[in-house]
Amino acid sequence: METDGRARWLLLRMLLGAVIVTVLSGGAVAAAGLLQFQRIADDFEEVGTEAPMKPGTITKAESGKPQTILLVGSDKRYGERGKDARSDTLMLLRLDPEANAVTVLSIPRDLAVEIPGHGLAKINDAYSLGGLDLTTRTIKQLLSTEREPFRVNHAVATTFGGFIEAVNHLRCVHIDVDRRYFHSNEGLPQTAHWSEIDLRAGYQPLCGDDALAYVRFRHLDNDIVRAARQQGFLRAAKDQLRHQGLLANLRPLVRIFAKATETDGDLQSTKGLMRIARLAVLSSGKPVRQIEFPGQIVAQSDEMPWLGSYVTAEPEQVRAAVREFMHPPAHRARNAARRIRRAEATRDRDTGVVDRLDEGKALARAAPWRDATRMPLVVPAKLTAAGSYPASEPEAPNPRRYVLEDEQGGRHAAYRLVVAEDVAAGQYYGVQGTTWKDPPILAGRHRTQRVGRRTYELYTDGGRLRMVAWRTPKAVYWVANTLSLDLSNAQMLAIADSATRVKTPKRR
């Protein structure tokens, strides 16, 4: 059973991660100089909390040298003692001035590992057993080899409080919600209660409890998908910070986070934070690359029945992920461009897409609309072979036509067409359209390329297309991949290039 407490730390940690990643991957720090960070350091010294850490757990890096930062989100519930808390999420952030990217690696909370001094358990138990120190030592042991010990240079854990203030300061976070998320505890026994949620599909601002429910949702999917959703939330918050202007938000958010986090002692000092600031300048302008953790879900094991459902990973695959995290290949950007060119060349061949235009047109023409939501509507003529349209329901119409509010309260027409790729695994993709011409989601790093009959904005993650967008005089549209990027580049381009405008009834 989950409670609201669990996700509040999670959301706060995600927002903290968004601030850190934005600062370290954008040009704002270089432009503003180190004065802003001196003020931030003063704030941390004033209101921050130092976590007890054993000697040797944290490796202090020299100024200007690469650093690895551990971000921990606790599931501590309101009113519980600290020893009862577990780590809800674990994320590593790597800053290397010589690398071609800032890298991020999420570790599943249900990963089965050896916890030093305690034996085999899920990795999220480490925080309950020994706080930030034992969590850090467990991760170091997991990711180290005899030849290459894994070092953590800083560790940050979130504690309760400040999440509503942080979200409200950002005026909510615009999220590309891939499908309807719904769960009600009405009529269910207490043991079956989960966080209640009721979100419809579509790009939209999420505030307060809605944002909490979205990032914590794991009722009908798994730990891997949940991690992908959290990373998507981080990316959206980062893009929104860039869209709004980082400098206007940075110091207020940092004060919020400082009050609600504990860190290693070096991050409580002006000198330690200034080292991070200098590294941020050196990392300015680098893209952020998500490294996938190679986990597989095990429903239950006869050898370890006490673990219940857990995640496992092969040592060789873990080592490969660590190598990519520590040393992102310099040729990855070129490889991504080659993949897209190959996808363009093969988009009309056997890419695993099939003709489904008639079904899409029928859905579009049946969708109710009001004057405020009237806009040109396009549907894909092609879908993946496994793709299917979820049935339209009163509370979950497909497509959903709605009014989208921007950051200043302006109202724009919008719609979302949802396609189910793998319902059991929680994988959905879709088409979004809106008359809001500059939403934060399109402010992220991308390539512009002429493909077929349109000029597309191509957003990639690790060489895979996560979004393909295009513009018309009246609106912007995009095809969004599944949370785990299940669709190939060729499929994404084929679906986008097949998007066809549908004439809908004038009025009903």
N, C-alpha and C positions, 0 to 999 in steps of 0.2 A: 504494500500500500504506500502511496506517495502523499505528501502534503505540500502546501504552498511554500513551506520553508525551503524544501530541497531546491526548487528552481530559482529562488531569489538570489542565492549565491551564484548559481549557474549564470543567470542573466547578467549579474554584475560582473562576473569574470569575463563573459563574452564581450561586454561593452568595454571593459578594461583592455581586453585584447585588441578590440577595434581601435581604441585610442593609440595603443602602443604600435600596432602595425601601421596605422596611418602616419604616425610621427616618423617611423623608421623607414617608410617606403615612399614618402612624399617629399616635396621640396620645401615644405613650410619651415622646417627647422633651419635649413641652410639659409633661407631668406630672412628669417627673424633673428638669427644669431643665437648665441648661447645665453643671452640675458633672460629669455623666457624660461629656460631650464634652471637657471639659478633661482628664480622665484618658485618654480615647481619643487626644487630641492628643499627650499625653506618650508614649503607647505608640508612635505613629507616628514621633515624633522619635527614640525610642530604637532601634527595630528596622527602620524603613522604609528604602527605597532610592530615591534621586532619579534620574530618567531625564534624560539629556542632551537639552536642548531649545534650539532656536535662538531668538533674540529675535524676538518677533512671532508665534510659533506659538500660544502660549497668550495669551488676552486676560483679564486679571485683572478680575473683576467687583467692583463696589462692594458693600459690606455691605447685605444686604436686597434687592439687585437680582436679576433672573433669572439663572440659570446653566445652562449646558449641559455635561454631563460625558460624556466618551468612555470606555467600558470596552472593553478589548481582551483577547482570549484568545489566547495563542500556541500554535502546534503544535510548538514546539521539542521535539525528542526527547532522551531521556536520552543524555548523552555528546556531544551535538553542540554546536558553537560557536554563539554567539548570532546570528551573521550567517546561519546556515542556517534560522533560525526564520521562519515565516510567521504572519500573524494568522489564527487559526482562526475566530474570531467577532468581530464588531464591533457594539457596541450604544451608542446615544446615549440619555442620560437628561436630561430638561428639567425644571427647577424654576423656577416662576414664581409668586410670591405673589399676583399679580393674576389668574392663570388659574384655570379651574375644575377642572383635573386635572393630575397629574404624567404626562408623556408619555414613551413609550419607543419608539425606532425602531431596528430591527435592519437592518443592511446585509449582503446576501449576500456570503460570502467569495469567490465566483467571479464577482463583478461585474466586467465589463471597463471599465477607466477609464484615463485619462491620469495616470500617476504623475509628478509634477514632476521633471524632469531625467532621466527614464528612458523615457518614451514609453508606448505602449499595453501594458497587462498586466492581470492579475487583481489586484483590490485587495488580496488577501492577500499579494501579493509585496512590498508597500510596507514591511511590518515587517522582512522579510529584508534589504531594500535600505537601510533607514535608520531602523529601530527605531520607537519611539513617536513621535518627532518627525516623520518622513516620513509615517507613517500618519495623523497628525493633519492635516498639511498637505494630504495627498491628499483626505481627507474634506472639508476646508474648500473645496478647489477644486471638488470634485464637487457640493457643495450650495450653492455661492454663485452669485449672479447679479450683473450689473453694478450693479444698483440695491440689492441686499440681500446684502452679504457675510455668509457664515456664520461665526460665531465659536464657538470652543471655549474654555471657561473652565477646565476641568480635564481631565486625561487620566490613566488608570490602566491598567496592563498587568500581567497575572499572569505569574508565573514558576513554575518547577517546585517542588513541595514543599508540604506542608500540607494537601492535599486530603482524605486519609483522616482526619486529625485533625479537620478541619472537619465532615465528614459524621458521624463518630462522635460528635462533641460534640452534634450535633442529634439523636442517636439515630436516624439515617437519615432519609430524606425520603419521606413517603407520596405516591405518584404514581398517577394514574389511567391505567394502561397500557391503550391502546385496542385492542391486538391482541397476538398472539404475535410476539415478535421472536426470530429464531433465525438463527445463522450459525456453522458449524464449519469450521475450516481443515483438518480431517482429509482427507487424500487430494488436497489442492489444491497446486499449485506455489507457491513462495514469492511470486512476483509477484502471485498472486491472493489473498493473505492479507489479511483484514480483522480488526478487533477481534471476537473471539468473543463471542457473546451467546446467552442462552437464557432468555427471560422469557415467562411466560404472561400472558394478558390479565387485567385486573382491578385494582381499587384495592389497593395494597400498599406496604409499606415497601421502599425500595431503598437498599442500603448499598454502600459501597466500589466494587468493580469493576462490580457490576450498575448502579449509578447512572452510572458512567463510560460503560459500554457504551450505556446508554439515550440519554444526551444527545448522544453522538457518532454514533449510528447514521445512516448515509446510504447503505447498500449497495443498498437496493431502493426508495429514494425520492429526492427531490431537495433542493436547497439551500433552497428556499422552505418545504417541509414540515419540514425539519430545524430551520429558524429558529422555526417555530411550536411544535415540540416543545420547543426550548430555552426559549422564553418560557413555555410551560406548566410546565416544571420550575421556572423562576424564581417563577412565581405560587404553585406548591405550596410551595416553600421559604418564601416570604413568609408564606403562610397558616399554615404550621406554626410559624414564629417567633412570629406573633401568638397562636397557639393555646397555645403553651408559655409565653409570657411573654417579651417582648423583652429586658427589662432583665437577666434572669438569663443571657441568652446573648450580649448585645451585646459586652461588653468581651473575653471570651475569644475570640470569633470575630474581632473586630477585630485582636487580637494575632496570631492565626493568619494573617490576610490581610496584615497589615503585613509579616510576615516573607517572604511569598511574592509581593509585588507591587512594582512600581516606579511612581512617579507623578511629575507635574510638581513643581517645587520648592515651589510655594505650598502643596500638600497635605502637605508635610513640615514645615510650620510650624504652631505653635499658632494664630497669627492666621488663617491660611488655613482651617484646620479649624473654627475658631470662626465664621467667616463662613458656612460650610456649615451649622453647627448653628443659627445664627440663621434662616437660610433654611428649615431643616427645621421650626422652630417655626411660621413663617409658612405653610408648606405642610401643616401638620398636619391630618389628616382628609380630605385631598383623595383622590379615587379615582385609580387608576393606569390609564392608557389606552394600549393597544398600537396604534401606528400602523403599518399595513401598508406595506412597501416595494413599489413597483409594478414588480417585476422579471419578466422573461420568460426562460425557459430556451432556449438555442440549442444543439442537439446538437453542431454543428460548422459553421464558416463557411469557405467557399472563400477569402474575402478574408483571414481570420486563422486559418489552420490550426494555428498554433503554440499557440493558446489552448486547443484541444480544446473540450470542453463548457464553456459559460460562460453568465453571466446578463447580460442587457442591459435597459436602461430608457429610456423616452422622456423627454427633458428636461422637457416640460410636466408629465408625471405625477410626476416627481421633485420639481418645484417645488411641486406641489399637496400632496405628502406632507410636504414641509418646512414649508409654511404651516400645515398641521394640527398638525405637531409643535410649532412655535413658538407657534401661537395656536389652541389647541383651541376649537372653537365652544362658546359658552356654552349654546346650546340643545340640545346633543347629548343630555343626559339626558332632556329633555322629548321629543325626537324618538324616543328609545328606548322611552319609555313609550307614545307614540302607535303605534309599530310593533307593540308587543306587543298593544295593544288592537285594532289592525287585524287582527293575526294571529288573535286570539281570535275576532273576528267572522267570519273566513273559514275557520276550521279545518275546518269540515264541507263546504267547497266544494272546488273543484279546486285543491288545494295540492300536487299531485304525490305524493300518498300512495295506496297501494293496500292492499286487504285481504290479510293474510297470517297470520291468527290460527291456522289449522289447522297450518301448518308450524311456527310457534312453539311451539304446544302439544306437537306430536310431539317436538321437540327437548327441551323441558323434561321430558317424561315419560320420555325415554330417558336423561337425565343421571344418572350414578351419584351416590350420596350416602352419607355416613356420619352417625351420630348427631350428631357435632360440627358438621356443616354443614347440618343440617335447619333450614329457615326458610321462611316463606311466599314463594312464587316467583311473579312476575308477568312476562308477556311482552306485547309490543305487538301489538294486533290489526292495526295498520297499519304499513307500512314505506314508505320512498321508492320511487318507481318503479324506480330503479336499484339499490336495496338488495337484497342477497342474503346468506343465512347461509353463512359458510364451513363446509366439511364438518368434522364432528367427528372428531378423531383421538385416539389414546391419549395423546399428549403435548400435545395442544391440544384438549381437549373443549370443545364449545359447546352449552349454556352450561357454563362452568367453575364447579364448586361447590368451595369451599375454606374454610380457616380463616384469618381475618384477624387479625393481632396489632396491638393498639393501642400507644401510646407507652410504656405501663407494663407491657407484656407480656401484657395481658388478651387472651383469645381470643374471637372473634366469628364467627358463621356469615356467609358471604358468597357471592355468585355474580356472574358476568359473562356477559352474552349479547352476542356480537359480531355486527355487521352490516357487511358490506363495501359501501362506496359506490362506490369507484373504486380497484380493486386496483393498477392500473398506477401511479397517483399516490400510493399509500400512504395512502388516505383510508378510515377506518373510524369508525363510530359504534356506540353500544351502550347497553344497560341494565345498571345496577349496583344490587345490593341488599345490605344488610348489617344485622345486628342491633346494630352499633356506632352508637349514637345521635348521637354528636357528633364525627365524624371531622373532621380539620383542613380538608378540602376544602370543608366547609359553613360554615367560619368566615369566608369571604371576604364582601365586600360584595355584597348582593343586595336585590331587592325581593320582597315577599310579595304575592301576588295570587290572588284566587279566580277560577279558570278552569274552567268546566264543573262537574264533580262534586268537585273537589279544591281545596285551597289549596296553591299551588305557591310554592317559592322559586326566583326567576328570576335567574340569573347571566348578565350580559351583558358583551360586549366590543365596544366601538365600535358599540353599538346592535344587535348580533347576539347571539342567545341561544347561549351556549356550554354551558349546563347548565340543566336543569329538574328540580328535586328536590321530593319530597313525603314526608310522614311518616305512619306508621301506629302503632298502639300497640306493635307488635312490632319494627318495622324502619324503615329509611329507604331510599329508592330515588331514582335519578336517571337521566335520559336525557342522555348526553354527546354533544355534536356532534363532528364530525370535527376534526382538528387545525387545518385551515384554515377551519373554520366554513362548510362547504359547504351545510349544511341551512338552509333559511329559518326565520324565527321561526314561521311558520304550520305548517311541517312538524314542528318541534320540539314545538310545543304539541299538534298532532294526534297524534303518536306517544305523548307522555306521557299524554294524556287517553284514549288507547285501551288503555293498559296494563291487562291483565286477569289476575286470579289464576288459576293453574293448579293443579288437584289432581294431585299426583304419587303414585306407588305408595308405600305405607307402608314397605316394606322389601324389599330384594333381596339 
